[in-house]
Amino acid sequence: YGDHRDLHTAYRRQRQMCIRDRYGGGTDTTARMASIRSRRILKTDIRIVSKRGGAGAKAQNYVLTRPADGYTVMALTQTHLYTMARGKSNMKIDDIVGVARAMDDPTFITVSGKSKYKTLDDVINASKKAPLNWGVANIGGTEHIGLVQFAKEAGIKVKVVPFGSGAQMVQALMAGKIDATLPNVSEATNQVADGTFRALVVLAEKRLKDYPNVPSSYELGIKAKCSTTRGYAVLASTPKPIIEKISKGLVKAMKHKVFANYLASAGLTVEGSVAGTAVWDKHLKEEFKVAQSCLLYTSPSPRDQRGSGVAGCGWKK
């Protein structure tokens, strides 16, 4: 009886998905959609737990206090990596291993559909004469890191204008307040489709299947890539068989039509987003190295952090 009861308890034990954002936000919604089928496949209930504060630091420090048994899964975005790179939490990149990637939302460089800049070369040539105004959500955020990479590769200077959110950044370009910005595909799908925005390039190694006329940065000789990712990780000391089980379970769940439809609603695909531990952990570690190198050039001033300043960065080849 005792053994049966222990097995029953283990079966019913809750698995936690720890997020850094408020309930109802994008990370929370993605975690809940991923958990719909994962509960059945992993044969355990999944509870979403929010640990807000410190740009992911509280969530990271909380996960470090949990047993390395796979029952605490941390939802990750690039913000977590930037927090680690700045040394703002107790967690180090080698403390975790990525188990599954849920979303990979590539980044466009866009200008207004009415802009005089028709190609990326137009933007680069103009920038070599005088820096253009580029909108980002936050200094040190994903778009800013992507812009830093691009500016370094292109050998240009830029003026960075933070708006506080991706939505405000997109609205600023629509209103003509900035020259260019770096929205995700999901953020700019409608505007690119109706001609409000002109997508000059996707910061990726290859062109996107749904945007065959938009060149990739790599094919233009600019080795800069940027995307917004969401995925999951556990403590690196978790036994490997458990890591593999969680990875396979989450990937199988996210390939189901329930999650696939969720991705499609954002203009994304299972093939381009969902990946297991081998691909995702490598992706995480590569992005962390990029964050470390780029953050050397993106230290914000107090004005920039309030969203009212302009930060400049640039390189000369």
Salt bridges, closest charged atoms under 4 A:
ASP21 OD1 - ARG20 NH1 3.01
ASP28 OD1 - ARG32 NE 2.79
ASP45 OD1 - ARG39 NE 3.06
ASP69 OD2 - ARG13 NH2 2.73
ASP104 OD2 - ARG101 NH1 3.76
GLU205 OE2 - LYS225 NZ 2.87
GLU219 OE2 - ARG207 NH2 2.77
ASP281 OD1 - LYS285 NZ 3.01
GLU287 OE2 - HIS283 NE2 2.71
